[in-house]
C-alpha cells in the first residue's frame, strides 16, 4: 500500500526505485499505467491524467479501451518476460503496433527488426521464445515495449528472474536506453546499475518515499537511518 507518494520524473530522467520487499515499489509502477487504481491523488504522464477524466471537481474512471490507448504510451517490462510462446520474436514485437497503433504490418516489421538489432539480437527474428535464453527473452520484451514508442519506460525488477550470468546483458541494453535519453523508472536491486545509470535514486519503505537524491548521495551517504539499514544489508 502506498501512503501519500509525491514524485515527479522529468523527461529524459532515469529514476531507480529501491527499498525492501513490500515497500510499494512495484505498486507505484502499476499505478503509473493504471494496472492498480489509486484511491486518492492523480497520476499524470506528459500532462495527461492516467485512468480518469476530470469533470468539475470529480474524477470518473475511463473506459477500458481509453485506458488501453493510454497504456500504449507507457512501456512496461516485468520480472517475467510474458512473451507469446507460439509467436516468433518478430511476431511478438509486431502485433501491438499493428493492433493498437494501426501501423501497417510491413512498417511494424521494419521497426521490429531495427529494435531486435538494437537489443543485440539481430538474426534471431524467426526464433521462438523457447529457443532463447532468459536474458535474450527479456531483451526481446524490452524491444516489444519500445516498439510502441512510449513516452516513458517502466521496469519492474527486470533482472530478478535471470541467472546471474545473464543479468549483465539486460542491464547493458537498459544503460544504452538511459544514455539515449529515454525517460525510465526502474525498480531494481542492482545497486551497481542504479549508481551508474540513474539520475536519481528514490528509497521507499512502508509505502512512503523516505529519501531521494543523486546516486552518489543516497547510496554512499544516506541521510536516513532506514536507508542506511537497507543499504547495509544489500551492498
NORURZI-V54111 format. One record per residue. N is the residue number from 0. RES is the residue in one letter. PHI is phi as a letter, one per 20 degrees, with the letter a starting at -180 (999 if undefined). Layout:
BEGIN
n:N res:RES phi:PHI
n:N res:RES phi:PHI
END
This chain:
BEGIN
n:0 res:X phi:999
n:1 res:X phi:e
n:2 res:X phi:c
n:3 res:X phi:m
n:4 res:X phi:f
n:5 res:X phi:c
n:6 res:X phi:b
n:7 res:X phi:c
n:8 res:X phi:d
n:9 res:X phi:f
n:10 res:X phi:g
n:11 res:X phi:n
n:12 res:X phi:e
n:13 res:X phi:d
n:14 res:X phi:d
n:15 res:X phi:d
n:16 res:X phi:e
n:17 res:X phi:c
n:18 res:X phi:q
n:19 res:X phi:f
n:20 res:X phi:g
n:21 res:X phi:n
n:22 res:X phi:e
n:23 res:X phi:o
n:24 res:X phi:f
n:25 res:X phi:f
n:26 res:X phi:f
n:27 res:X phi:f
n:28 res:X phi:g
n:29 res:X phi:f
n:30 res:X phi:f
n:31 res:X phi:f
n:32 res:X phi:d
n:33 res:X phi:m
n:34 res:X phi:f
n:35 res:X phi:d
n:36 res:X phi:e
n:37 res:X phi:e
n:38 res:X phi:e
n:39 res:X phi:b
n:40 res:X phi:n
n:41 res:X phi:b
n:42 res:X phi:c
n:43 res:X phi:c
n:44 res:X phi:c
n:45 res:X phi:l
n:46 res:X phi:n
n:47 res:X phi:e
n:48 res:X phi:f
n:49 res:X phi:e
n:50 res:X phi:n
n:51 res:X phi:b
n:52 res:X phi:c
n:53 res:X phi:e
n:54 res:X phi:c
n:55 res:X phi:m
n:56 res:X phi:e
n:57 res:X phi:d
n:58 res:X phi:d
n:59 res:X phi:c
n:60 res:X phi:f
n:61 res:X phi:f
n:62 res:X phi:f
n:63 res:X phi:g
n:64 res:X phi:f
n:65 res:X phi:f
n:66 res:X phi:f
n:67 res:X phi:f
n:68 res:X phi:f
n:69 res:X phi:f
n:70 res:X phi:f
n:71 res:X phi:f
n:72 res:X phi:e
n:73 res:X phi:c
n:74 res:X phi:f
n:75 res:X phi:c
n:76 res:X phi:d
n:77 res:X phi:e
n:78 res:X phi:f
n:79 res:X phi:e
n:80 res:X phi:f
n:81 res:X phi:l
n:82 res:X phi:f
n:83 res:X phi:f
n:84 res:X phi:f
n:85 res:X phi:e
n:86 res:X phi:d
n:87 res:X phi:f
n:88 res:X phi:g
n:89 res:X phi:f
n:90 res:X phi:f
n:91 res:X phi:g
n:92 res:X phi:e
n:93 res:X phi:f
n:94 res:X phi:g
n:95 res:X phi:f
n:96 res:X phi:g
n:97 res:X phi:f
n:98 res:X phi:f
n:99 res:X phi:d
n:100 res:X phi:e
n:101 res:X phi:m
n:102 res:X phi:f
n:103 res:X phi:f
n:104 res:X phi:f
n:105 res:X phi:f
n:106 res:X phi:f
n:107 res:X phi:f
n:108 res:X phi:f
n:109 res:X phi:f
n:110 res:X phi:f
n:111 res:X phi:f
n:112 res:X phi:f
n:113 res:X phi:f
n:114 res:X phi:f
n:115 res:X phi:f
n:116 res:X phi:f
n:117 res:X phi:f
n:118 res:X phi:e
n:119 res:X phi:n
n:120 res:X phi:c
n:121 res:X phi:g
n:122 res:X phi:n
n:123 res:X phi:d
n:124 res:X phi:f
n:125 res:X phi:e
n:126 res:X phi:f
n:127 res:X phi:e
n:128 res:X phi:g
n:129 res:X phi:f
n:130 res:X phi:e
n:131 res:X phi:d
n:132 res:X phi:f
n:133 res:X phi:g
n:134 res:X phi:f
n:135 res:X phi:f
n:136 res:X phi:f
n:137 res:X phi:f
n:138 res:X phi:f
n:139 res:X phi:f
n:140 res:X phi:f
n:141 res:X phi:f
n:142 res:X phi:f
n:143 res:X phi:f
n:144 res:X phi:f
n:145 res:X phi:f
n:146 res:X phi:f
n:147 res:X phi:e
n:148 res:X phi:l
n:149 res:X phi:f
n:150 res:X phi:f
n:151 res:X phi:b
n:152 res:X phi:d
n:153 res:X phi:d
n:154 res:X phi:c
n:155 res:X phi:d
n:156 res:X phi:l
n:157 res:X phi:f
n:158 res:X phi:d
n:159 res:X phi:f
n:160 res:X phi:e
n:161 res:X phi:e
n:162 res:X phi:f
n:163 res:X phi:g
n:164 res:X phi:f
n:165 res:X phi:e
n:166 res:X phi:f
n:167 res:X phi:f
n:168 res:X phi:f
n:169 res:X phi:f
n:170 res:X phi:f
n:171 res:X phi:f
n:172 res:X phi:f
n:173 res:X phi:f
n:174 res:X phi:f
n:175 res:X phi:f
n:176 res:X phi:f
n:177 res:X phi:f
n:178 res:X phi:f
n:179 res:X phi:e
n:180 res:X phi:n
n:181 res:X phi:f
n:182 res:X phi:f
n:183 res:X phi:c
n:184 res:X phi:c
n:185 res:X phi:c
n:186 res:X phi:e
n:187 res:X phi:b
n:188 res:X phi:d
n:189 res:X phi:e
n:190 res:X phi:f
n:191 res:X phi:f
n:192 res:X phi:f
n:193 res:X phi:g
n:194 res:X phi:f
n:195 res:X phi:e
n:196 res:X phi:d
n:197 res:X phi:f
n:198 res:X phi:e
n:199 res:X phi:b
n:200 res:X phi:d
n:201 res:X phi:d
n:202 res:X phi:e
n:203 res:X phi:d
n:204 res:X phi:b
n:205 res:X phi:l
n:206 res:X phi:m
n:207 res:X phi:c
n:208 res:X phi:f
n:209 res:X phi:e
n:210 res:X phi:b
n:211 res:X phi:b
n:212 res:X phi:r
n:213 res:X phi:g
n:214 res:X phi:g
n:215 res:X phi:f
n:216 res:X phi:e
n:217 res:X phi:f
n:218 res:X phi:e
n:219 res:X phi:d
n:220 res:X phi:c
n:221 res:X phi:f
n:222 res:X phi:e
n:223 res:X phi:d
n:224 res:X phi:f
n:225 res:X phi:f
n:226 res:X phi:f
n:227 res:X phi:f
n:228 res:X phi:f
n:229 res:X phi:f
n:230 res:X phi:f
n:231 res:X phi:f
n:232 res:X phi:e
n:233 res:X phi:d
n:234 res:X phi:e
END
